[in-house]
Amino acid sequence: MQKFLIIQTAFIGDVILATVLIEKLHADFPDAQIDFLLRKGNESLLQHHPYLHEVLIWNKKENKTKNLFALIKIIQKNKYDKVINVQRFFSTGLLTALSKAKEKIGFDKNPLSFLFDVKVKHIIGTKENPVHEVQRNLSLIKHFTNDKTARVKLYPSKDDYEKAQKIVNGEWSIVNRQELKTENRKLEILNYICIAPTSVWFTKQYPKEKWIEFLQQVPNEIKTFLIGAASDEILCDEIKNALPKKSIFNLCGELSFLESAALMQNAKMNYVNDSAPMHIASAMNAPVTAVFCSTVTWFGYTPLSDKSFIVEKKEPLYCRPCTTHGRRECPQKHFKCALDIKKEQLLVTLNNE
């Protein structure tokens, strides 16, 4: 039995996009043991994953170096056949180089790649020749797998789906964070959309006022669920309070990653920024409309759902993209990459079949 370890200790979206390696390895080596190493805080993403043997967790916030070397000992003890490092940073390069795996695989841009057995060229696409992150990840294992592709995927549990269903049916009190008692009630599923209106980066976040403009035009019979972390609750309350006649529910801090995934899967449409919720939608093959403000599609992080739409400023902008990831503020002070996106561009995807 072969033993594989995938290393991806970056952020939520990065972990989700690395799940393509789990799917591909399992498809080609169904009897193999597949382990995954990620940063503490992201482990619930891979809860219930049917193809994973073990999830290794690196606590970066407390005793970072000590925990790193403790992980190296665990990895060495596990005697992996192949360690597959998705990242380009020194720390994960060290994990890979000292793993004692039979084959150490990573990108050539990792500073310790000279210690790897297999170095793969890391390619950032261009407007003419875009390269998706999933393609980059799969390139790491291309030399020992076939040419068939795979999808990114998450696996919510039955409980995750049940909670999402109760929220949609109005059987979950968002204020009191508890299930409501119902007896012999016929469940009615209403049309609903999910919106994840925030981002860690200001220049990747469609402005609050623009979300409000869009929601003003959404038919009243469609419920709207605002999703995000607890830290997003204030902004989402401002959106909700600006539209008191609309059926808008603020779920920030209420849902786990997988509960959010379950809710998004059956939505009429999911509206997101170029951020983690976009990748959650991809992992559920959920319908998604992704708003790209300062970033551009050819960086390789577009949605992967069968029903997906990109919304961005229609006309070229001299300063776009201003950076690969995002900034805390618009360096040009005008933020036209977001403000020039019209609500009609979002509305047209609501009923697009």
Residue pairs with C-beta under 8 A, 6 or more apart in sequence:
1 31
1 32
1 33
2 29
2 31
2 32
2 33
2 81
2 82
3 32
3 33
3 35
3 78
3 79
3 80
3 81
3 82
4 25
4 29
4 32
4 33
4 34
4 35
4 80
4 81
4 82
4 83
4 84
5 35
5 36
5 37
5 56
5 75
5 78
5 80
5 82
5 83
5 84
5 99
5 101
6 18
6 21
6 22
6 25
6 34
6 35
6 36
6 37
6 84
6 86
7 37
7 83
7 84
7 85
7 86
7 87
7 92
7 95
7 96
8 14
8 15
8 18
8 36
8 37
8 38
8 86
8 87
9 37
9 38
9 39
9 58
9 60
9 87
9 91
9 92
10 39
10 87
11 42
11 276
12 42
12 45
12 257
12 276
12 279
12 280
13 275
13 276
13 278
13 279
13 301
14 86
15 38
15 42
15 45
15 46
16 45
16 152
16 154
16 276
16 279
16 280
16 282
16 283
17 133
17 134
17 137
17 152
17 279
17 301
18 36
18 86
18 137
19 46
19 49
19 152
19 153
19 154
19 283
20 134
20 137
20 138
20 150
20 151
20 152
21 84
21 86
21 137
21 138
21 140
21 141
22 34
22 36
22 49
22 51
22 52
22 153
23 51
23 150
23 151
23 152
23 153
24 138
24 141
24 145
24 148
24 149
24 150
25 32
25 34
25 51
25 141
25 145
26 32
26 34
26 51
27 148
27 150
28 145
28 146
33 53
34 51
34 52
34 53
35 52
35 53
35 54
35 55
35 56
35 78
35 80
36 46
36 52
36 54
36 55
36 56
37 55
37 56
37 57
37 58
37 71
37 75
37 95
38 45
38 46
38 55
38 56
38 57
38 58
39 57
39 58
39 59
39 60
40 57
40 58
40 59
40 60
40 61
43 55
43 57
44 256
44 257
44 258
45 154
45 257
45 258
46 52
46 55
46 154
47 155
47 157
47 258
48 155
48 156
48 157
48 258
49 154
49 155
50 155
56 71
56 74
56 75
58 67
58 68
58 71
59 67
60 67
68 91
68 94
68 95
71 95
72 94
72 95
72 98
72 99
75 83
75 95
75 98
75 99
75 100
75 101
76 98
76 99
76 100
79 100
79 101
80 99
80 101
80 102
81 101
81 102
81 103
82 101
82 102
82 103
82 104
82 105
82 144
83 95
83 96
83 99
83 101
83 103
83 104
83 105
84 105
84 106
84 140
84 141
85 92
85 93
85 95
85 96
85 104
85 105
85 106
85 107
85 110
85 116
85 140
86 92
86 106
86 107
86 137
86 140
87 93
87 106
87 107
87 110
88 106
88 107
88 109
88 110
88 111
88 122
89 110
89 111
90 110
90 111
90 112
92 106
92 110
93 106
93 110
93 111
93 112
93 113
93 115
94 112
96 104
96 105
96 106
96 110
96 112
96 115
96 116
97 104
97 112
97 115
97 116
103 117
103 118
104 115
104 116
104 117
104 118
105 116
105 117
105 118
105 120
105 140
105 141
106 113
106 116
106 118
106 119
106 120
106 140
107 113
107 119
107 120
107 121
107 122
107 136
107 140
108 119
108 120
108 121
108 122
109 122
110 116
113 119
118 140
118 143
120 139
120 140
120 142
121 139
122 136
123 131
123 136
123 139
124 131
124 299
124 300
125 131
125 132
125 298
125 299
125 300
126 298
127 296
127 298
130 297
130 298
130 300
131 298
131 300
132 300
132 301
132 302
132 304
133 300
133 301
134 149
134 152
134 304
135 300
136 300
138 149
138 150
151 285
151 304
152 279
152 282
152 283
152 304
153 283
154 257
154 258
154 261
154 280
154 283
154 284
155 258
156 164
156 258
156 259
156 261
156 262
156 265
156 284
157 258
160 256
160 258
160 259
160 261
160 262
161 262
163 172
163 255
163 259
163 262
164 255
164 259
164 262
164 263
164 266
165 187
165 189
166 172
166 179
166 180
167 174
167 225
167 249
167 251
167 263
168 189
168 190
168 192
168 223
168 263
168 266
169 187
169 188
169 189
170 180
171 179
171 180
171 182
171 185
171 187
172 178
172 179
172 180
173 179
173 180
174 249
174 250
174 251
174 254
177 254
190 221
190 222
190 223
191 221
191 222
191 223
191 268
192 222
192 223
192 224
192 225
192 267
192 268
193 218
193 222
193 223
193 224
193 225
193 267
193 268
193 269
193 270
193 271
193 350
194 224
194 225
194 226
194 227
194 260
194 263
194 264
194 267
194 269
194 270
194 271
194 277
195 211
195 215
195 224
195 225
195 226
195 227
195 270
195 271
195 272
196 226
196 227
196 228
196 270
196 271
196 272
196 273
196 275
196 276
196 277
196 278
197 205
197 206
197 208
197 211
197 226
197 228
197 232
197 235
197 236
197 239
197 271
197 273
198 205
198 228
198 229
198 232
198 235
198 236
198 273
198 275
199 205
199 273
199 274
199 275
199 326
200 275
200 326
201 294
201 325
201 326
201 327
201 328
202 326
202 327
202 328
202 329
202 330
203 293
203 294
203 295
203 322
203 323
203 326
203 327
203 328
203 329
203 330
203 335
203 337
203 338
204 273
204 274
204 275
204 293
204 294
204 295
204 325
204 326
205 273
205 275
205 293
205 338
206 273
206 291
206 293
206 338
206 341
207 335
207 338
207 339
208 235
208 238
208 239
210 338
210 339
210 341
210 343
211 239
212 239
212 242
212 243
213 343
214 271
214 343
214 346
214 347
215 224
215 239
215 243
215 246
215 248
216 243
216 246
216 343
217 343
217 347
218 224
218 246
218 347
218 350
220 245
220 246
220 247
222 247
222 268
223 247
223 248
223 249
224 246
224 247
224 248
224 249
225 249
225 251
225 263
225 267
226 236
226 239
226 240
226 248
226 249
226 250
226 251
226 252
227 251
227 252
227 255
227 260
227 263
227 264
227 277
228 236
228 251
228 252
228 253
228 277
229 252
229 253
230 252
230 253
231 252
231 253
232 252
232 253
233 250
233 252
233 253
236 250
236 252
237 250
239 248
240 246
240 248
240 249
240 250
251 263
255 263
257 280
260 277
260 280
261 280
261 283
261 284
261 286
262 284
264 270
264 277
264 280
264 281
264 284
264 286
264 288
265 284
265 285
265 286
266 286
267 286
267 287
268 287
268 350
269 287
269 288
269 289
269 349
269 350
270 277
270 281
270 286
270 287
270 288
270 289
271 288
271 289
271 291
271 346
272 278
272 281
272 288
272 289
272 290
272 291
272 303
273 290
273 291
273 293
274 290
274 291
274 292
274 293
274 295
274 301
274 326
278 288
278 290
278 301
278 303
279 301
279 303
280 286
281 287
281 288
281 303
281 305
281 308
282 288
282 303
282 304
282 305
282 308
284 305
285 304
285 305
285 306
286 305
287 305
287 307
287 308
288 303
288 305
288 307
288 308
288 309
289 308
289 309
289 311
289 346
289 349
290 302
290 303
290 308
290 309
290 310
290 311
291 311
291 312
291 338
291 341
291 346
292 310
292 311
292 312
293 312
293 335
293 337
293 338
293 341
294 320
294 321
294 322
294 323
294 326
294 327
294 330
294 337
294 338
295 301
295 321
295 323
295 324
295 325
295 326
296 312
296 320
296 321
297 310
297 312
299 321
299 324
302 308
302 310
303 310
309 349
309 352
311 341
311 345
311 346
311 349
312 337
312 341
313 320
313 336
313 337
313 338
313 340
313 341
314 340
314 345
315 340
317 336
317 337
317 340
319 331
319 332
319 337
320 337
322 330
322 331
322 332
322 337
330 337
